[in-house]
Amino acid sequence: MASTQLNIPLPAPLKIANIAADWKRFRSQWSNYVKAAKLDREQKDCQAAIFLACVGSEAYEIYTTMELKAADKDDPDKLID
C-alpha cells in the first residue's frame, strides 16, 4: 500500500471523552489520510477495514453494537455516516 511506502502516519484513534470534538478531529485526519495514502484507489471493503482498524478500540466496540446492513459494513462512507 502507498502509505507504507510513503510513511504516512495513521490518524490517531478516536477518543470518546468529548465525542463531538474528537469525531471532528478524527474525521478530518481520516480524510487527509485517505488523500495522502491514495486510499480512495482501494476497494471499498478494504477502505472500510482500514477505517475500522484506525478508529480505535473504544469506537470499534461501539461499532460492534450497531445494526448495519451487511453491505454498509463494507462501505467507508456508510460507516462514517
PDB file as gemmi writes it, atoms N, CA and C in Angstrom:
CRYST1    1.000    1.000    1.000  90.00  90.00  90.00 P 1                      
ATOM      1  N   MET A   1       0.839  -1.176   0.000  1.00  0.00           N  
ATOM      2  CA  MET A   1       0.000   0.000   0.000  1.00  0.00           C  
ATOM      3  C   MET A   1       0.882   1.237   0.000  1.00  0.00           C  
ATOM      4  N   ALA A   2       0.407   2.289  -0.589  1.00  0.00           N  
ATOM      5  CA  ALA A   2       1.191   3.508  -0.737  1.00  0.00           C  
ATOM      6  C   ALA A   2       1.582   4.123   0.598  1.00  0.00           C  
ATOM      7  N   SER A   3       0.709   4.049   1.595  1.00  0.00           N  
ATOM      8  CA  SER A   3       1.004   4.701   2.869  1.00  0.00           C  
ATOM      9  C   SER A   3       2.248   4.128   3.535  1.00  0.00           C  
ATOM     10  N   THR A   4       2.493   2.836   3.387  1.00  0.00           N  
ATOM     11  CA  THR A   4       3.679   2.222   3.959  1.00  0.00           C  
ATOM     12  C   THR A   4       4.921   2.745   3.258  1.00  0.00           C  
ATOM     13  N   GLN A   5       4.851   2.856   1.953  1.00  0.00           N  
ATOM     14  CA  GLN A   5       5.997   3.331   1.176  1.00  0.00           C  
ATOM     15  C   GLN A   5       6.296   4.793   1.470  1.00  0.00           C  
ATOM     16  N   LEU A   6       5.280   5.570   1.748  1.00  0.00           N  
ATOM     17  CA  LEU A   6       5.464   6.994   1.987  1.00  0.00           C  
ATOM     18  C   LEU A   6       5.577   7.337   3.467  1.00  0.00           C  
ATOM     19  N   ASN A   7       5.423   6.353   4.341  1.00  0.00           N  
ATOM     20  CA  ASN A   7       5.469   6.564   5.785  1.00  0.00           C  
ATOM     21  C   ASN A   7       4.462   7.609   6.257  1.00  0.00           C  
ATOM     22  N   ILE A   8       3.267   7.531   5.735  1.00  0.00           N  
ATOM     23  CA  ILE A   8       2.197   8.435   6.144  1.00  0.00           C  
ATOM     24  C   ILE A   8       1.621   7.906   7.453  1.00  0.00           C  
ATOM     25  N   PRO A   9       1.613   8.726   8.499  1.00  0.00           N  
ATOM     26  CA  PRO A   9       1.081   8.236   9.781  1.00  0.00           C  
ATOM     27  C   PRO A   9      -0.430   8.028   9.718  1.00  0.00           C  
ATOM     28  N   LEU A  10      -0.885   7.015  10.408  1.00  0.00           N  
ATOM     29  CA  LEU A  10      -2.315   6.757  10.519  1.00  0.00           C  
ATOM     30  C   LEU A  10      -2.955   7.833  11.379  1.00  0.00           C  
ATOM     31  N   PRO A  11      -4.247   8.076  11.208  1.00  0.00           N  
ATOM     32  CA  PRO A  11      -4.921   9.012  12.114  1.00  0.00           C  
ATOM     33  C   PRO A  11      -4.866   8.489  13.548  1.00  0.00           C  
ATOM     34  N   ALA A  12      -4.797   9.399  14.488  1.00  0.00           N  
ATOM     35  CA  ALA A  12      -4.840   8.991  15.896  1.00  0.00           C  
ATOM     36  C   ALA A  12      -6.206   8.375  16.175  1.00  0.00           C  
ATOM     37  N   PRO A  13      -6.268   7.329  16.994  1.00  0.00           N  
ATOM     38  CA  PRO A  13      -7.560   6.693  17.290  1.00  0.00           C  
ATOM     39  C   PRO A  13      -8.572   7.687  17.850  1.00  0.00           C  
ATOM     40  N   LEU A  14      -9.829   7.421  17.546  1.00  0.00           N  
ATOM     41  CA  LEU A  14     -10.916   8.248  18.048  1.00  0.00           C  
ATOM     42  C   LEU A  14     -11.061   8.051  19.545  1.00  0.00           C  
ATOM     43  N   LYS A  15     -11.093   9.143  20.268  1.00  0.00           N  
ATOM     44  CA  LYS A  15     -11.332   9.101  21.708  1.00  0.00           C  
ATOM     45  C   LYS A  15     -12.808   9.421  21.934  1.00  0.00           C  
ATOM     46  N   ILE A  16     -13.367   8.891  22.989  1.00  0.00           N  
ATOM     47  CA  ILE A  16     -14.790   9.040  23.228  1.00  0.00           C  
ATOM     48  C   ILE A  16     -15.094  10.108  24.297  1.00  0.00           C  
ATOM     49  N   ALA A  17     -14.078  10.683  24.906  1.00  0.00           N  
ATOM     50  CA  ALA A  17     -14.265  11.636  26.013  1.00  0.00           C  
ATOM     51  C   ALA A  17     -15.145  12.820  25.598  1.00  0.00           C  
ATOM     52  N   ASN A  18     -14.774  13.505  24.548  1.00  0.00           N  
ATOM     53  CA  ASN A  18     -15.550  14.633  24.020  1.00  0.00           C  
ATOM     54  C   ASN A  18     -15.899  14.273  22.586  1.00  0.00           C  
ATOM     55  N   ILE A  19     -16.910  13.458  22.435  1.00  0.00           N  
ATOM     56  CA  ILE A  19     -17.182  12.795  21.160  1.00  0.00           C  
ATOM     57  C   ILE A  19     -17.335  13.755  19.985  1.00  0.00           C  
ATOM     58  N   ALA A  20     -18.005  14.878  20.169  1.00  0.00           N  
ATOM     59  CA  ALA A  20     -18.207  15.803  19.048  1.00  0.00           C  
ATOM     60  C   ALA A  20     -16.878  16.359  18.535  1.00  0.00           C  
ATOM     61  N   ALA A  21     -16.066  16.877  19.424  1.00  0.00           N  
ATOM     62  CA  ALA A  21     -14.776  17.446  19.019  1.00  0.00           C  
ATOM     63  C   ALA A  21     -13.828  16.359  18.542  1.00  0.00           C  
ATOM     64  N   ASP A  22     -13.826  15.229  19.230  1.00  0.00           N  
ATOM     65  CA  ASP A  22     -12.923  14.139  18.852  1.00  0.00           C  
ATOM     66  C   ASP A  22     -13.305  13.546  17.498  1.00  0.00           C  
ATOM     67  N   TRP A  23     -14.617  13.432  17.238  1.00  0.00           N  
ATOM     68  CA  TRP A  23     -15.058  12.918  15.939  1.00  0.00           C  
ATOM     69  C   TRP A  23     -14.658  13.888  14.833  1.00  0.00           C  
ATOM     70  N   LYS A  24     -14.814  15.190  15.066  1.00  0.00           N  
ATOM     71  CA  LYS A  24     -14.423  16.185  14.069  1.00  0.00           C  
ATOM     72  C   LYS A  24     -12.934  16.055  13.740  1.00  0.00           C  
ATOM     73  N   ARG A  25     -12.105  15.900  14.780  1.00  0.00           N  
ATOM     74  CA  ARG A  25     -10.667  15.737  14.571  1.00  0.00           C  
ATOM     75  C   ARG A  25     -10.372  14.460  13.805  1.00  0.00           C  
ATOM     76  N   PHE A  26     -10.958  13.344  14.249  1.00  0.00           N  
ATOM     77  CA  PHE A  26     -10.688  12.067  13.598  1.00  0.00           C  
ATOM     78  C   PHE A  26     -11.131  12.090  12.140  1.00  0.00           C  
ATOM     79  N   ARG A  27     -12.311  12.606  11.894  1.00  0.00           N  
ATOM     80  CA  ARG A  27     -12.827  12.626  10.517  1.00  0.00           C  
ATOM     81  C   ARG A  27     -11.921  13.463   9.609  1.00  0.00           C  
ATOM     82  N   SER A  28     -11.429  14.572  10.114  1.00  0.00           N  
ATOM     83  CA  SER A  28     -10.518  15.412   9.336  1.00  0.00           C  
ATOM     84  C   SER A  28      -9.204  14.686   9.068  1.00  0.00           C  
ATOM     85  N   GLN A  29      -8.650  14.049  10.102  1.00  0.00           N  
ATOM     86  CA  GLN A  29      -7.406  13.289   9.921  1.00  0.00           C  
ATOM     87  C   GLN A  29      -7.626  12.125   8.959  1.00  0.00           C  
ATOM     88  N   TRP A  30      -8.767  11.464   9.066  1.00  0.00           N  
ATOM     89  CA  TRP A  30      -9.075  10.343   8.174  1.00  0.00           C  
ATOM     90  C   TRP A  30      -9.151  10.828   6.726  1.00  0.00           C  
ATOM     91  N   SER A  31      -9.817  11.930   6.503  1.00  0.00           N  
ATOM     92  CA  SER A  31      -9.942  12.486   5.157  1.00  0.00           C  
ATOM     93  C   SER A  31      -8.564  12.806   4.571  1.00  0.00           C  
ATOM     94  N   ASN A  32      -7.707  13.411   5.380  1.00  0.00           N  
ATOM     95  CA  ASN A  32      -6.345  13.713   4.921  1.00  0.00           C  
ATOM     96  C   ASN A  32      -5.565  12.433   4.631  1.00  0.00           C  
ATOM     97  N   TYR A  33      -5.725  11.438   5.483  1.00  0.00           N  
ATOM     98  CA  TYR A  33      -5.033  10.159   5.295  1.00  0.00           C  
ATOM     99  C   TYR A  33      -5.473   9.485   3.991  1.00  0.00           C  
ATOM    100  N   VAL A  34      -6.770   9.483   3.737  1.00  0.00           N  
ATOM    101  CA  VAL A  34      -7.297   8.868   2.510  1.00  0.00           C  
ATOM    102  C   VAL A  34      -6.668   9.520   1.285  1.00  0.00           C  
ATOM    103  N   LYS A  35      -6.586  10.835   1.292  1.00  0.00           N  
ATOM    104  CA  LYS A  35      -5.995  11.553   0.156  1.00  0.00           C  
ATOM    105  C   LYS A  35      -4.500  11.270   0.028  1.00  0.00           C  
ATOM    106  N   ALA A  36      -3.783  11.419   1.136  1.00  0.00           N  
ATOM    107  CA  ALA A  36      -2.324  11.269   1.096  1.00  0.00           C  
ATOM    108  C   ALA A  36      -1.888   9.857   0.741  1.00  0.00           C  
ATOM    109  N   ALA A  37      -2.610   8.868   1.256  1.00  0.00           N  
ATOM    110  CA  ALA A  37      -2.256   7.468   1.017  1.00  0.00           C  
ATOM    111  C   ALA A  37      -2.895   6.926  -0.256  1.00  0.00           C  
ATOM    112  N   LYS A  38      -3.690   7.773  -0.923  1.00  0.00           N  
ATOM    113  CA  LYS A  38      -4.407   7.362  -2.139  1.00  0.00           C  
ATOM    114  C   LYS A  38      -5.271   6.135  -1.869  1.00  0.00           C  
ATOM    115  N   LEU A  39      -5.826   6.121  -0.685  1.00  0.00           N  
ATOM    116  CA  LEU A  39      -6.656   5.010  -0.251  1.00  0.00           C  
ATOM    117  C   LEU A  39      -7.929   4.907  -1.081  1.00  0.00           C  
ATOM    118  N   ASP A  40      -8.348   6.023  -1.664  1.00  0.00           N  
ATOM    119  CA  ASP A  40      -9.558   6.002  -2.482  1.00  0.00           C  
ATOM    120  C   ASP A  40      -9.409   5.124  -3.725  1.00  0.00           C  
ATOM    121  N   ARG A  41      -8.209   4.693  -4.034  1.00  0.00           N  
ATOM    122  CA  ARG A  41      -7.972   3.774  -5.161  1.00  0.00           C  
ATOM    123  C   ARG A  41      -8.218   2.323  -4.777  1.00  0.00           C  
ATOM    124  N   GLU A  42      -8.318   2.067  -3.485  1.00  0.00           N  
ATOM    125  CA  GLU A  42      -8.554   0.711  -2.979  1.00  0.00           C  
ATOM    126  C   GLU A  42     -10.042   0.361  -3.073  1.00  0.00           C  
ATOM    127  N   GLN A  43     -10.344  -0.924  -3.031  1.00  0.00           N  
ATOM    128  CA  GLN A  43     -11.732  -1.378  -2.993  1.00  0.00           C  
ATOM    129  C   GLN A  43     -12.402  -0.840  -1.729  1.00  0.00           C  
ATOM    130  N   LYS A  44     -13.718  -0.629  -1.801  1.00  0.00           N  
ATOM    131  CA  LYS A  44     -14.468  -0.085  -0.667  1.00  0.00           C  
ATOM    132  C   LYS A  44     -14.322  -0.951   0.581  1.00  0.00           C  
ATOM    133  N   ASP A  45     -14.352  -2.277   0.429  1.00  0.00           N  
ATOM    134  CA  ASP A  45     -14.248  -3.143   1.609  1.00  0.00           C  
ATOM    135  C   ASP A  45     -12.886  -3.008   2.272  1.00  0.00           C  
ATOM    136  N   CYS A  46     -11.854  -2.787   1.481  1.00  0.00           N  
ATOM    137  CA  CYS A  46     -10.508  -2.571   2.030  1.00  0.00           C  
ATOM    138  C   CYS A  46     -10.457  -1.224   2.762  1.00  0.00           C  
ATOM    139  N   GLN A  47     -11.052  -0.198   2.183  1.00  0.00           N  
ATOM    140  CA  GLN A  47     -11.107   1.112   2.832  1.00  0.00           C  
ATOM    141  C   GLN A  47     -11.836   1.016   4.165  1.00  0.00           C  
ATOM    142  N   ALA A  48     -12.952   0.286   4.180  1.00  0.00           N  
ATOM    143  CA  ALA A  48     -13.730   0.131   5.407  1.00  0.00           C  
ATOM    144  C   ALA A  48     -12.916  -0.596   6.474  1.00  0.00           C  
ATOM    145  N   ALA A  49     -12.197  -1.629   6.081  1.00  0.00           N  
ATOM    146  CA  ALA A  49     -11.382  -2.381   7.039  1.00  0.00           C  
ATOM    147  C   ALA A  49     -10.274  -1.505   7.618  1.00  0.00           C  
ATOM    148  N   ILE A  50      -9.651  -0.700   6.801  1.00  0.00           N  
ATOM    149  CA  ILE A  50      -8.601   0.199   7.284  1.00  0.00           C  
ATOM    150  C   ILE A  50      -9.204   1.258   8.209  1.00  0.00           C  
ATOM    151  N   PHE A  51     -10.372   1.782   7.847  1.00  0.00           N  
ATOM    152  CA  PHE A  51     -11.062   2.742   8.704  1.00  0.00           C  
ATOM    153  C   PHE A  51     -11.324   2.139  10.081  1.00  0.00           C  
ATOM    154  N   LEU A  52     -11.841   0.922  10.101  1.00  0.00           N  
ATOM    155  CA  LEU A  52     -12.157   0.271  11.378  1.00  0.00           C  
ATOM    156  C   LEU A  52     -10.896  -0.052  12.176  1.00  0.00           C  
ATOM    157  N   ALA A  53      -9.800  -0.313  11.494  1.00  0.00           N  
ATOM    158  CA  ALA A  53      -8.540  -0.561  12.193  1.00  0.00           C  
ATOM    159  C   ALA A  53      -7.985   0.735  12.796  1.00  0.00           C  
ATOM    160  N   CYS A  54      -8.250   1.850  12.146  1.00  0.00           N  
ATOM    161  CA  CYS A  54      -7.736   3.145  12.607  1.00  0.00           C  
ATOM    162  C   CYS A  54      -8.593   3.784  13.686  1.00  0.00           C  
ATOM    163  N   VAL A  55      -9.870   3.477  13.703  1.00  0.00           N  
ATOM    164  CA  VAL A  55     -10.798   4.207  14.559  1.00  0.00           C  
ATOM    165  C   VAL A  55     -10.514   4.008  16.051  1.00  0.00           C  
ATOM    166  N   GLY A  56      -9.861   2.942  16.411  1.00  0.00           N  
ATOM    167  CA  GLY A  56      -9.507   2.708  17.808  1.00  0.00           C  
ATOM    168  C   GLY A  56     -10.473   1.760  18.494  1.00  0.00           C  
ATOM    169  N   SER A  57     -10.034   1.189  19.602  1.00  0.00           N  
ATOM    170  CA  SER A  57     -10.799   0.131  20.259  1.00  0.00           C  
ATOM    171  C   SER A  57     -12.095   0.633  20.885  1.00  0.00           C  
ATOM    172  N   GLU A  58     -12.107   1.843  21.435  1.00  0.00           N  
ATOM    173  CA  GLU A  58     -13.336   2.362  22.045  1.00  0.00           C  
ATOM    174  C   GLU A  58     -14.440   2.530  20.995  1.00  0.00           C  
ATOM    175  N   ALA A  59     -14.100   3.147  19.887  1.00  0.00           N  
ATOM    176  CA  ALA A  59     -15.077   3.362  18.820  1.00  0.00           C  
ATOM    177  C   ALA A  59     -15.434   2.044  18.135  1.00  0.00           C  
ATOM    178  N   TYR A  60     -14.460   1.146  17.993  1.00  0.00           N  
ATOM    179  CA  TYR A  60     -14.746  -0.147  17.375  1.00  0.00           C  
ATOM    180  C   TYR A  60     -15.738  -0.938  18.226  1.00  0.00           C  
ATOM    181  N   GLU A  61     -15.609  -0.824  19.526  1.00  0.00           N  
ATOM    182  CA  GLU A  61     -16.544  -1.518  20.418  1.00  0.00           C  
ATOM    183  C   GLU A  61     -17.967  -0.999  20.202  1.00  0.00           C  
ATOM    184  N   ILE A  62     -18.119   0.295  20.020  1.00  0.00           N  
ATOM    185  CA  ILE A  62     -19.432   0.875  19.723  1.00  0.00           C  
ATOM    186  C   ILE A  62     -19.917   0.376  18.361  1.00  0.00           C  
ATOM    187  N   TYR A  63     -19.028   0.350  17.385  1.00  0.00           N  
ATOM    188  CA  TYR A  63     -19.374  -0.147  16.048  1.00  0.00           C  
ATOM    189  C   TYR A  63     -19.953  -1.562  16.113  1.00  0.00           C  
ATOM    190  N   THR A  64     -19.391  -2.414  16.950  1.00  0.00           N  
ATOM    191  CA  THR A  64     -19.856  -3.804  17.009  1.00  0.00           C  
ATOM    192  C   THR A  64     -21.278  -3.916  17.549  1.00  0.00           C  
ATOM    193  N   THR A  65     -21.767  -2.875  18.207  1.00  0.00           N  
ATOM    194  CA  THR A  65     -23.138  -2.906  18.733  1.00  0.00           C  
ATOM    195  C   THR A  65     -24.144  -2.327  17.745  1.00  0.00           C  
ATOM    196  N   MET A  66     -23.670  -1.735  16.668  1.00  0.00           N  
ATOM    197  CA  MET A  66     -24.559  -1.100  15.704  1.00  0.00           C  
ATOM    198  C   MET A  66     -25.170  -2.140  14.772  1.00  0.00           C  
ATOM    199  N   GLU A  67     -26.424  -1.924  14.422  1.00  0.00           N  
ATOM    200  CA  GLU A  67     -27.102  -2.810  13.486  1.00  0.00           C  
ATOM    201  C   GLU A  67     -26.995  -2.199  12.094  1.00  0.00           C  
ATOM    202  N   LEU A  68     -26.056  -2.718  11.316  1.00  0.00           N  
ATOM    203  CA  LEU A  68     -25.829  -2.226   9.959  1.00  0.00           C  
ATOM    204  C   LEU A  68     -26.140  -3.330   8.958  1.00  0.00           C  
ATOM    205  N   LYS A  69     -26.588  -2.922   7.782  1.00  0.00           N  
ATOM    206  CA  LYS A  69     -26.756  -3.880   6.697  1.00  0.00           C  
ATOM    207  C   LYS A  69     -25.374  -4.409   6.324  1.00  0.00           C  
ATOM    208  N   ALA A  70     -25.316  -5.635   5.854  1.00  0.00           N  
ATOM    209  CA  ALA A  70     -24.032  -6.258   5.512  1.00  0.00           C  
ATOM    210  C   ALA A  70     -23.257  -5.399   4.508  1.00  0.00           C  
ATOM    211  N   ALA A  71     -23.938  -4.877   3.514  1.00  0.00           N  
ATOM    212  CA  ALA A  71     -23.264  -4.057   2.505  1.00  0.00           C  
ATOM    213  C   ALA A  71     -22.703  -2.771   3.103  1.00  0.00           C  
ATOM    214  N   ASP A  72     -23.380  -2.225   4.104  1.00  0.00           N  
ATOM    215  CA  ASP A  72     -22.918  -0.983   4.732  1.00  0.00           C  
ATOM    216  C   ASP A  72     -21.638  -1.181   5.537  1.00  0.00           C  
ATOM    217  N   LYS A  73     -21.423  -2.394   6.023  1.00  0.00           N  
ATOM    218  CA  LYS A  73     -20.209  -2.689   6.799  1.00  0.00           C  
ATOM    219  C   LYS A  73     -18.958  -2.628   5.930  1.00  0.00           C  
ATOM    220  N   ASP A  74     -19.134  -2.764   4.619  1.00  0.00           N  
ATOM    221  CA  ASP A  74     -18.011  -2.717   3.686  1.00  0.00           C  
ATOM    222  C   ASP A  74     -17.913  -1.394   2.934  1.00  0.00           C  
ATOM    223  N   ASP A  75     -18.638  -0.399   3.400  1.00  0.00           N  
ATOM    224  CA  ASP A  75     -18.644   0.903   2.737  1.00  0.00           C  
ATOM    225  C   ASP A  75     -18.173   1.974   3.729  1.00  0.00           C  
ATOM    226  N   PRO A  76     -16.980   2.532   3.524  1.00  0.00           N  
ATOM    227  CA  PRO A  76     -16.462   3.511   4.486  1.00  0.00           C  
ATOM    228  C   PRO A  76     -17.361   4.742   4.614  1.00  0.00           C  
ATOM    229  N   ASP A  77     -18.012   5.145   3.539  1.00  0.00           N  
ATOM    230  CA  ASP A  77     -18.893   6.297   3.605  1.00  0.00           C  
ATOM    231  C   ASP A  77     -20.075   6.031   4.524  1.00  0.00           C  
ATOM    232  N   LYS A  78     -20.620   4.826   4.479  1.00  0.00           N  
ATOM    233  CA  LYS A  78     -21.734   4.450   5.366  1.00  0.00           C  
ATOM    234  C   LYS A  78     -21.256   4.367   6.803  1.00  0.00           C  
ATOM    235  N   LEU A  79     -20.050   3.855   7.020  1.00  0.00           N  
ATOM    236  CA  LEU A  79     -19.505   3.773   8.374  1.00  0.00           C  
ATOM    237  C   LEU A  79     -19.319   5.163   8.968  1.00  0.00           C  
ATOM    238  N   ILE A  80     -18.869   6.094   8.163  1.00  0.00           N  
ATOM    239  CA  ILE A  80     -18.654   7.459   8.627  1.00  0.00           C  
ATOM    240  C   ILE A  80     -19.988   8.134   8.931  1.00  0.00           C  
ATOM    241  N   ASP A  81     -20.977   7.890   8.093  1.00  0.00           N  
ATOM    242  CA  ASP A  81     -22.317   8.468   8.334  1.00  0.00           C  
ATOM    243  C   ASP A  81     -22.897   7.885   9.595  1.00  0.00           C  
TER     244      ASP A  81                                                      
END                                                                             
